[in-house]
Amino acid sequence: MEFAVKFLDGFESFVGVNFWTMIFAWCNLLILYLLMKKFLFKPIKNMIDSRQKEVDDMYSSAEDAERRAHELEAEYEEKISAAKEESEEIVRTAQRRAVLREEEIIREAEATAERIKERAEEEIELERRRAVNEIKDEVSSMAISIAEAVIERDISEGEHKDLIDSFIDKMGDEE
């Protein structure tokens, strides 16, 4: 055993480990750790935490922006589809109005044509009567002239007209 104690004393003198030196080294290490913890680890941890918070905030903001973008996209798509439906309804309404207006114009044109036709028929009838009256007057004049020549007497014009009118009426009834 003596050899072992001598060996350890030799080893201790060679390595140079002294109990008090070791305690002093541990105290230095503990003080160094506490100083580093206070002045190095805490600020670095605070900096890392603040960076992590910034990153989390950025992700949260990005997610909110993406969610809002999706909401806006859905809202715009709804508005676009509503606008398309509204434009289609406006076109359909315009087409219906155009058809109704077309029908109204056609009815007005037909009514105008009917009025023009009636007016023309009335004018034709009026002209026919005028022509018949003119023919009656000419025939009466001729008949009076012929009758005067044949009878050689003067018949009053009123008598002749009555005779001729009755004669023409009789002829008109025969047709």
C-alpha positions in Angstrom: 0.0 0.0 0.0 2.7 2.2 0.6 3.5 1.9 -3.0 0.0 3.0 -3.9 0.2 6.0 -1.7 3.5 7.0 -3.1 2.2 6.4 -6.6 -0.8 8.7 -6.0 1.4 11.4 -4.4 3.7 11.1 -7.4 0.8 11.2 -9.7 -0.7 14.2 -7.9 2.6 16.1 -8.0 3.0 15.1 -11.7 -0.6 16.1 -12.7 -0.7 18.9 -10.2 -4.1 18.4 -8.8 -4.5 20.0 -5.5 -7.7 19.9 -3.5 -7.7 23.7 -2.9 -6.9 24.3 -6.5 -9.7 22.1 -7.5 -12.2 23.9 -5.3 -10.9 27.3 -6.5 -11.3 26.1 -10.1 -14.9 24.9 -9.4 -15.7 28.2 -7.8 -14.2 30.0 -10.8 -16.2 27.8 -13.1 -19.4 28.4 -11.1 -18.8 32.2 -11.1 -18.0 32.1 -14.8 -21.2 30.1 -15.4 -23.3 32.6 -13.4 -21.8 35.6 -15.1 -22.3 34.0 -18.6 -25.8 33.1 -17.6 -26.6 36.6 -16.5 -24.8 38.5 -19.2 -24.7 36.1 -22.2 -27.3 33.4 -22.0 -30.2 35.6 -20.9 -29.7 38.3 -23.5 -29.2 35.6 -26.2 -32.3 33.8 -25.0 -34.3 37.0 -24.9 -33.0 37.8 -28.4 -34.0 34.3 -29.6 -37.4 34.6 -27.9 -38.0 38.0 -29.5 -37.0 36.6 -32.9 -39.3 33.6 -32.4 -42.1 35.9 -31.4 -41.4 38.0 -34.6 -41.4 34.9 -36.7 -44.7 33.6 -35.0 -46.2 37.1 -35.5 -45.2 37.0 -39.2 -46.6 33.6 -39.6 -49.8 34.7 -37.9 -50.0 37.8 -40.0 -49.4 35.8 -43.1 -52.1 33.3 -42.2 -54.5 36.1 -41.4 -53.6 37.8 -44.7 -54.1 34.5 -46.6 -57.4 33.9 -44.8 -58.6 37.4 -45.6 -57.4 37.0 -49.2 -59.5 33.8 -49.5 -62.5 35.6 -48.0 -62.1 38.5 -50.4 -61.7 36.1 -53.3 -64.9 34.3 -52.4 -66.6 37.7 -51.9 -65.4 38.9 -55.3 -66.5 35.7 -57.0 -69.9 36.1 -55.4 -70.1 39.7 -56.7 -68.9 38.6 -60.1 -71.5 35.9 -60.3 -74.2 38.3 -59.1 -73.1 40.8 -61.6 -73.3 38.2 -64.4 -76.8 37.2 -63.3 -77.8 40.8 -63.1 -76.4 41.5 -66.6 -78.2 38.4 -68.0 -81.4 39.6 -66.4 -80.9 43.1 -67.9 -80.4 41.5 -71.3 -83.5 39.3 -70.9 -85.5 42.3 -69.8 -84.2 44.4 -72.8 -85.1 41.5 -75.1 -88.6 41.3 -73.7 -89.0 45.0 -74.0 -87.8 44.9 -77.5 -90.2 42.2 -78.4 -93.1 44.1 -76.7 -92.1 47.3 -78.5 -91.9 45.4 -81.8 -95.4 44.0 -81.3 -96.6 47.5 -80.3 -95.0 49.0 -83.5 -96.6 46.2 -85.6 -100.0 46.8 -84.0 -99.7 50.6 -84.5 -98.6 50.0 -88.2 -101.5 47.6 -88.7 -103.9 50.1 -87.1 -102.5 52.9 -89.2 -102.7 50.8 -92.4 -106.3 49.9 -91.5 -107.2 53.6 -90.9 -105.5 54.5 -94.2 -107.4 51.7 -96.0 -110.7 52.8 -94.4 -110.0 56.4 -95.4 -109.1 55.3 -98.9 -112.3 53.2 -99.1 -114.3 56.2 -97.9 -112.7 58.5 -100.5 -113.3 55.8 -103.2 -117.0 55.7 -102.2 -117.2 59.5 -102.1 -115.6 59.7 -105.5 -117.9 57.0 -106.8 -120.9 58.9 -105.5 -119.5 62.1 -107.0 -119.0 60.3 -110.4 -122.5 58.8 -110.2 -123.9 62.3 -109.4 -122.0 63.8 -112.2 -123.2 61.1 -114.6 -126.8 61.7 -113.3 -126.4 65.4 -114.0 -125.0 64.8 -117.5 -127.7 62.2 -118.2 -130.4 64.6 -116.9 -129.0 67.4 -119.1 -128.9 65.1 -122.0 -132.4 63.7 -121.2 -133.8 67.2 -120.9 -132.2 68.2 -124.2 -133.6 65.1 -125.9 -137.0 65.4 -124.2 -137.2 69.1 -125.3 -136.2 68.2 -128.7 -138.8 65.4 -128.8 -141.6 67.1 -127.1 -140.6 70.6 -128.1 -142.0 72.0 -125.1 -140.4 73.2 -122.0 -140.5 70.9 -119.0 -139.3 72.4 -115.9 -135.8 71.3 -114.8 -137.1 70.0 -111.5 -139.6 67.7 -113.2 -136.9 66.4 -115.5 -134.6 65.8 -112.6 -137.3 63.9 -110.7 -138.1 61.8 -113.8 -134.4 61.1 -114.4 -133.6 60.3 -110.8 -136.5 57.8 -110.6 -135.3 56.3 -114.0 -131.7 56.0 -112.7 -132.9 54.6 -109.4 -134.9 52.0 -111.2 -131.9 51.1 -113.2 -129.6 51.0 -110.1 -132.1 48.6 -108.5 -132.0 46.3 -111.4 -128.2 45.8 -111.2 
